[in-house]
Amino acid sequence: MKLIPCPICGERAEIEFTYGGQAGLTRPADPAATTEAEWGAFLYARENPKGMHRERWRHIHGCGQFFNLTRDTVTDRFIP
């Protein structure tokens, strides 16, 4: 079982959380002026690195907090 460090509740079991995808994405400033290709790239194109990766998580069965974490995709461990 993977333990995820919630900034409010401390370490909890992975089953209490929902993965929110890659952290740090910026929504297009003017979606109406965004081309279909640009919008598709924003929605679906994500990094899949080997090593350190910033991710968005939500503690749904706890405090409900959204937060970002860095996870090493090689070892599957979280870096606080």
N, C-alpha and C positions, 0 to 999 in steps of 0.2 A: 504494500500500500504506500502510495506517495503522500507525503505531508507537504502542505502548502502553507507558507507563513503569511497569515492575514495580519495587516498592520494594526487592527483593532483587537482581534480575538486571540492572536498567537497562532501557533501551528495547529492545523486541523487536517482531517482526512480529505483526500482529493474529491470524494463523492459529495462534499458540501459545496463545491465550487462549480462555476461555469466558465469555460474558456471563452474569451472575448476576441481572440485574434491578435494580430500584430499590433503592438503599441506604437503610438507616435504618428499615426496617419493623419493627414490634414485634408479635410473635405474641401472640394473645389469652392472657391469664393463665390462664384456665380454659376450655380448648376444649370440655369437656363441657357447660358452661353457656352456650356461644355459640350464638345462633340460626343457622339456615341462611343467612339473609340477611347476618348479620354475618360468618359464615365465608366465604361467597361473595365478599363485598366485600374481605376480607383476601386471599383467594387471587387474585382477578382484577382488582380495581379498582386501576389504577396511574395515576400522573401522566404526562402526555405534554407537558411544557412546551416552549416555544420559548425557547431560551437555556440557562442553566446548569442542569445536572441531575446529581444524585449517583447513581452507579451502583456495583454490586458486580461484581467481576471475579475470575477465577481463572487463574493461570498454569499450565495443565494440562500443557504440553509443556516445562516448565522446573522451577522450584522447588516448584510445587504450592500456592503461597501464595494465600490469599484476601485481597483488599484492596478498598478503596473509592477511587473517583476521581470528580472532577467533570469533566463533558464539556459543551462548548458545542454544543448540538444544531443550531445554525445553521451553524457552521463545521466541526463534527465534530472539533474539536481538544480534547485533554485539558489540563486546568489542574492542574499539580502542587500 
